[in-house]
Amino acid sequence: MTQPILAKNRQRGFSLAEVLVAVALLAVILLALFGLVTAGVRRAYSGKKMTEASVLAQHVMERANVYAAQDLLGAAAGSSTITVTWTKTGSGDANTLPAATGGITTPEIERDEIRKLLVNVDLPATAANPTTLAITATAVPSGTFSTASMVRVIVNLTWTEWGTRTRQVRLQALNLRTTP
């Protein structure tokens, strides 16, 4: 009887241990890449929201600079500081307080327009984590708006991202008053 001829170049496959090591290494690499992608998406989202908030705050500041801040915000005669705050608790007009006044004077119309800017901005807002826009005007040096030589205007916009991270854009300007 003759024995079969053995092949000199015998092919062999991967062992089970080699396959498991390769799969484990691939899993570690994929998890690291997934973490990087997730972090990148979060940063891009945060950057987009910060840009939207900055644009909104800039528009509000420009409106506050066009009109006398104390007139725009409805300061009482003889007052030295006035703050107007709007709060958005969801999307849409009904979730932003205080409600629009529908007034016919320029300050009322402008306050409603500022409110409308907040209503239309795409910042996250819920009842638990509202988006808040506050405008504060202060007579400088201390006194009343009628006697002050300058008015400090502060626009403060606050919102919460991812349900836990509070973000804020704050703009401040010092407006010189002109006398006739």
FENDA-V751077 format. One record per backbone hydrogen bond with DSSP energy under -1.0 kcal/mol. NH is the residue of the N-H (numbers start at 1). CO is the residue of the C=O. If there is no record, write none. Layout:
((NH CO) (NH CO))
//
This chain:
((10 8) (19 15) (20 16) (21 17) (22 18) (23 19) (24 20) (25 21) (26 22) (27 23) (28 24) (29 25) (30 26) (31 27) (32 28) (33 29) (34 30) (35 31) (36 32) (37 33) (38 34) (39 35) (40 36) (41 37) (42 38) (43 39) (44 40) (45 41) (46 42) (47 43) (48 44) (49 45) (50 46) (51 47) (52 48) (53 49) (54 50) (55 51) (56 52) (57 53) (58 54) (59 55) (60 56) (61 57) (62 58) (63 59) (64 60) (65 61) (66 62) (67 63) (72 68) (73 69) (75 70) (79 76) (82 137) (84 135) (86 133) (87 97) (88 131) (89 95) (96 93) (97 87) (109 105) (110 106) (111 107) (112 108) (113 109) (114 110) (115 111) (116 112) (117 113) (118 114) (119 115) (120 116) (121 117) (123 121) (126 129) (131 88) (132 158) (133 86) (134 156) (135 84) (136 154) (137 82) (138 152) (139 80) (140 150) (145 79) (148 144) (150 140) (151 175) (152 138) (153 173) (154 136) (155 171) (156 134) (157 169) (158 132) (159 167) (161 165) (164 161) (165 161) (167 159) (169 157) (171 155) (173 153) (175 151) (177 149))
//
